[in-house]
Amino acid sequence: MRMHRWLGVIGAAALVAGLLATVSAGLGPWRARLLSKDGAAFLSEGRYASAARTLAGAVALAPDDARAHFQLGLAYAELGERAAALGHLEDAVRLSPKRAQYEIGLAGLLLDSGRFPEAIPHLRAALALEPHAADIRLLMAEALRRTGDRAGMTQEYRTAMRLAGASALGALAREQLHDAEAGER
């Protein structure tokens, strides 16, 4: 009889532990979303150290959240932590390969680091997702210029000009193409 009572106590304790684990598991994603939201706010305010701390918590709770990795990568980039930024931007691309924004973020960091050949595949992936984006075409043209691909550069600048028309972006593409051609003479 005593053994039966202990089994009941143990069963009740296991049930309570299971319920607590279930509630705890449900709080993780909820907490991660809150941290991501707070981190994004810190990013928009230019509070990069606070954003990095907050978003690191979000990534720890939700390691498969591409947006949290992307935002953490941006925060680290603003703090000058290029290796950490690159790692998180690569994670964002790996977790959500159909988001041009993540490819552009990663390519931008590579371009800023002078790693032009490495940026080109990410820009190509972004263009495959958004072929009519003149701003991505301008980034691609610059990467191609820096790697010595004159024909590719010219084609991307001309496509950007066509897509952007008479806008400021179109004028910038025309000016950059003119400067690149003048520099070669």
N, C-alpha and C positions, 0 to 999 in steps of 0.2 A: 504494500500500500504506500509506504514511504517513497519507494522508487517511482511509483506512478505520479505522485505529487511533484517530485523533482523534475520528472520529464515534462510535466505541465508547466512548471516555472521556466525550465529551459526553453520550451517551445514558445512561451509568451515572450521571453527575452529575445529570442531569435526573431519573432514577429516584429517586435519594437525596433530591433536593429535593422531589419529589412525595410521597415517603413522609413526610418531615419535616413537610410542610404538612398532610398527612392526619392525622398524630399530633397536631400542634398544634391543628388544627381540632377534633379530638375532645376535647382538654383544655379548650377554652374553655367549653363547656356544663358540664363536670364542675366546673371551677373556679368558675363562676358559681353552681352549686348549693351548693358549699361556702361561698362568700361569703354567699349568702342565708341559709344555716343559721346561720353565725356572726353575721350582722347581726341575725337574729331573736333570737338569744340575748342580744346586747347590748341590744336593745329591751326584752326582758323583765326585764333587770337594771337598766333605767333609765340605761344608758350611751349616751345619744343621740348624742353626737358620734362615738363609736366606731362606732355603728350606721350613722350617715350615711356615714362614710368607707367602711366595708365594703360597704354596700349600693350606694353609688355605683359601686364596682368591679363588683358583680354586674350592675347595670344596663348598664354599659359593655360587659360581655362578653355579656350576653343582653338586648338592648333590647326584646325581645318578651315578657319575663317579667312578667306582670301582678302577681304576688305580690311580686316584688322592687321594682317601682314603688310598690306599695301600702305596703310596709314602709318604703321610703325616704321616702315622703310622710309617714308617721306620725313618723318620726325628725325630719324637718325641722319638722313642726308642733310637736313638743316643744321644739325649739331656737328656736322663734319665727320661723322662716323661712317665713312664710305663703305667699309667692309660689311658692317652690320646692316646698313641700308640695302646694299646689293643683295645680301642673303635673304632679307625679308621681301624685297621686290621680286626676286626669283621664286620665292615660295608663293607669292600672290599669283604669278603667271602660271606656275605649276598647278596650283589649286583651281584656278579659273582661267583656262587658256583661251576662252572665247571673249575676253574683255580687253578691248583695244587700249583702254585707259591704263591697265597694268603693264601692257607691253610698252606703251609710251613712257611710263614712269621709269621702267627699267632701262629703256634705251636712252632716256634723258640723263640718267645717272652715268651710264657708260660714256655718253658723249661728253659730259662734264669732266669725266676722268680721263679724257683723251683716248678712250678705247673704241675708236670709230669702227673698225672692222667687226667688233663684237656687237655693236649696236645695230648693225644693218639687218641681221635676221629678225630682230625684235621689231624693227620698223616695218619690215616686209610683212610680218605677221599682223601688225596693226593695220597696215594698208589692205591686207586681205579681208580684214573685218570691216574696215571703213575706207573703201577705195576712193571716195569723193572728198576726203578730208584734206584740204589744202595745207593746213598746218602740219600734218604728218608728212606731206610731200616736201615741205620746206626742210623739215628735220632730215629726211632721207637725202635730199639734195646736198645738204651740208655734210652729212656722213660720207656720201659718195665723193664729194669734192676733197675731203680730207684723206680719202684713201686713193685718190688719183684717178677715179673713174669719171673722166670728163664727159663722155657720152651719156652715162647714166645721170650725172649731175644735171646736165643741160635738159635732158628729157624730164626730170622731176621738177626743175624750176619752171619749165614751160607748162607742164601739167598743172602745177600750183597756180600759175598765172591765169590759165584758162578757167580753173575751178573757182578762183577767188574773184575774178573779174576786176572791176574798178575799185574794189575795197582796199583798205590799208594793207591787208595781207597780200593782195595782188601786186600792189606797188612795191612792197618789200621784196617779193619774189623777183620782180623785174630789176630792182636795184641790186640785189645779191647776184643775179645772173650777170648783169652788166659788170659789177665789180670783179667777179670771178673771171670773166672773159678778158677784162682789162688787165688783170694780174698776170695773165698768161702771155701777153704781148710783149 
